[in-house]
Amino acid sequence: MAIIAAATEEGKHGARVRTFRLSPSTISYLQATPLIAILGFFFLLPIAMIAVVSFWDYDFAGLYPDFLTMNYTDTLGSWVTWKTYLNTLKFTAIVWSLTLVIGFWVAYFLAFHIRKTSTQMILFLVCTVPFMTSNIIRMISWIPVLGRNGLVNSTLIEMGIIPQPIEWLLYSDFAVVLAMVHLYTLFMVTPIFNTLMRIDRSLFEAARDAGASGWQVLWNVVIPLAKPGMAIGTIFVVTLVMADFSTVQVMSGGQSASVALMMKNQMSLLQYPAAAANAVVLLAVVLLMVAAILRVVDIRKEL
């Protein structure tokens, strides 16, 4: 417990020391104050400003402070907005499903089939190599592979499998999903791998001694214990996909839309209040999705 000492002189007999004791809860609040201040200034304040601007009026000349619900009614009352949200949720569901399956099996292989810790770390670092370049470069790298005259089409034509190039490999929803899976799978691998490494191996031996097969051990032991890591990876992937606009714009060739891309177009047209209203709605949707995940899986043991 912290003690603050203050000395006061009392005549010729010297000094007497007074002590002030701070409660543990007060000390905890004082220790957390710098972090609270940083989060409040760089996180909560910008969100509050976006929420305020979402009620402003605007035209081609500028922004006008006001309190109007017009931006929300225009956003929620437009069928284009609902279609865009459904398209974004479609991308989110598909990318989440693929990254979960791929991420789990990659993490499972690293955790249980690689015995040496040094080899595990080396292979895990190999998975992070693509992150040494920007997302844009990794997206553009798919164009020579999936293009009309790209590697895939050229190889299939030379092998006689297809008579002409496949058009939907690039600038389509397929290309968007493929690029997102490539970009975000590692965000699923990392938390699942961390969770699997914490599982007590003696549980597997006990399950096998009880007569469980390999698939039964996987289904009844590994997957239930890996749920916290899956939930954390799901939060990462869902939030990233819902907020992604560059992948949709580049890989769909402008033929598909997402909520983040719609906001980006609104900002390019200086429609900041409308974009702010869309941002508030998107934030609410993402928070509801995260809350639903946390209701299903308790991730506190992983934090």
N, C-alpha and C positions, 0 to 999 in steps of 0.2 A: 504494500500500500504506500502511496506517495506521501511524503511528509515535507511540509514547508516550514522551515524554522525561521524565527525572527528574534533577534536579540534586543533586549531593552536594558539599559543601565539602571541600577537601583543603588544609588549612593556609593559608599565606599566598599560595599560588600560584593562588588563585581556585577556581572550580568546574569540575568535569568533568561532562559530560553523558553519561548512559547512555541508550541507545535500546532499546525493546522493539518488535519487529516482529510484527504479526499476519498470519497466512496469509490469502490471499483466501477460502478456504473458511470460516474462522472469521468473517471480516467478513460474509460472506453470511448465515451463521447468525444473527449478531447483528442484522443488518438485518431478517431475517424473524421474529425473536422476537416483536415486538409483534403482528404479524398471526397468528402461531401461537397466542399467548395469547388473542387475541380469538376466533378460530375455536374454540379448545378450550373456552372458557368458554360461548360462546353457541351452539355447534353440537354439538360432540362430547359435552359434559357432559349436555345435555338428552337426547340419543339414548341415552347410557349409563343415565340415570335411567329412561327408558321401558323399556329392556331389563330393568333390575332389577325394576321394578314388574310387568312381565309375568309374573314367577314368583311373585308374592305371592298369598295367599289373600284372599278377601273374602266378605262377606255384606251384608245390608241395613243392618247397624249400622256397618260400617267396613272398613278394610284391615288385614291382618295379615301383617307381613314373614315370608316363608317361601321355600322353594325347591321349587315344585311345577310340574309340566309339564301340570297339568290345563287351564290356559287354552289351551295350544297344541293339546292333544288335542281339546278341545271345539271349537276353531276349525277345525282341519283335518279333523276327523271328522264335521263337519256338512254335509249336502248343501245346506243353505241357504247356507252360506259359499261352497261351490264354485259354486253357481248365481249368487251375487252377484258373485264374481270373474269369471265368464264374461260376465256382463252388463256389468261395468265394462270388460273387455277388448274387448267388442263396441263400446261407445261409443268407446273409445280408437282402435280400428282405423278406424271410420267417420270420426270427426272428423279423425284424422291424414291419411287419404286426401284428404278434401275440402280441408283447410287446405293440404296440400302442392300440390294442383293450383291452387287459387285463389292461394295465396301465390307460387308460382313465376311464374304469368303476370302478376300485378301487379308483382312485382319485375322481371320481364323487360321489361315495358312501361316502367317508370320508368328502367331502366338503359340500354336500347337505342333506345327510340323517343322519348325526351325528350332533346333535344340540350343545352339550357341547364342548367347546374348549379343555378342559382337556381330554375328551374321544377321541377326534380327535388326540391329541398328543400321547396318550397312544397307540392307534391302529397304528398310523404311526410309532412309535418306535418299535412296534411288527414286522412291516414289515422289519425293519433294523436288527433284531436279526441275521438272517443268515449271515450278513456281518461281524459278530464278528469272523467268521472262514475264512480260506483261500479259494480261488476258487478251489484249488486242492481237498481239503477235501469235499467240497460241490459236486464236480463232482463225486468223488469216492463213495459218499453216494448213488448215483443212481445205482451203480452196483448190490448191493444186492436186489434192487427193480426190476430192469429190466432184470437181468441175466436169463440164461436158467432155473436154479433152484431157481430163485428169487421169491419175494413176489407176483408179478403180475401173473406170469406163474403158480405158485403153487396154487394160489387162483382160477384162471380160470379153471385149470384142476380138482381141487376138486369139483368145482360147476358143472362140466360136460359141460362147455361151449366150451372148445377146447379139442381135443383128445391128443395133444402133444404140447410141448412148442413152443411159437412163437419166431423164431430166430431173426427177425429184430428189436426187442425191444432194443437190446444192440449191440454195435459195428456196428452202421449203421448211415446214415444221420439223421434218426429219433432221435436217441439218442443225436447226436450233437445239433440238433435244440432244443430239450427238455432241455438239459443242459444250452444252451445259453439263452433261454427264462427265465429259473430259475435264471440265474446269472444276467441278465441285465434288468429285468422288473422294478426294483426299480428306475433305471436311467430314466425311462419314467414316473413313478408315481410321482416322486418328482417335476419336473417342471410343470407338468399338474396340480397337486394339488395346487401348489403355484399360478398358473394363475387363477384357479377356485375360490380360496379364495378371489381374488381381484375383482371379478365380483359384481357389485351393484345388490343386491337382488330386488330392486325396478323395475329393468328391467323385471323380471319374472312376477311381478304383473301387469305391464303395458301390457305385451304380453297376459296374461290371460284375462285382462279386454277387450282387443281387439278381444277376441274370439279364441285365439290360443290354440290348444290342447297341451298335455304334450310333444308329439313327435315333434310338430311344435316349441315349445319353445326350445327343445333340439337341433333341426336341425338349426333353424334360429337365436338363441340367444347364447346358450351355446357353441356349437362347433365353430362358428366363433370367439368368444372371447377367446376360449381356444387354437387357432392355434399357438400363440407364444410359449406357453408351449409345445405343440406337436412338434414344430420345434426344440426347445432346446433339448427335449428328443430324437428326431430323430438324431440329431447331435451326442449326447452321444452314442446311441446304434449303429449307423452306424460306427463310428470311432472305437468303442470297438470290434465289430464283425470283421471288416476288418483287425484288428491287432491281432486277437486271433489265437494262434497256439496250446496252451495246450489243450483246449477243443476239438479241432478237432482231435488231436493226441490221447488223452485218450479215448474219447467217440466213435470214429470211429474204434478204434483198428488198426490204420494204414491203413484202407481201403479207406479213403477219404483224400483230400488234400486241402490246402488253401495257399494263397500267403505268409502269415507269417510263416507257417510251411515249405514252400519251402525255405525261407530265413534262417530259423533256420537250416535246413539240409545243406545248402550251407556254413554256418558259421562253422558247425561241421566238414566240409571237408576243412576248411581253405580257402574257396573261398570268401574272404571278398570283393573284388571289384565287383564280380557278385552279391553278396548279397546287396551291397550298391546300385548298379544300380536298383535292384528290389525294394529297399526301396524308391529310388527317384521316380520311376514310381508309386508305391503304394501311396506315399504322394501326387503326382499330381492327381491321381484318386480320393482320398479322398477329397482333396481341391476342385476339380470340383464338387463333390457331395454336399459338404457343401455350395459352392457358389450357386448351383442350389436351395438348400433349402432356402437360404437367399434371393434369387430373388423372391421366391414365398411368403414367410412370413417375415414380418418386426418384428424382435425380440428386437429392441432397447428399446421398452417400458418395457421389462422385465429385462433389464440390469441395 
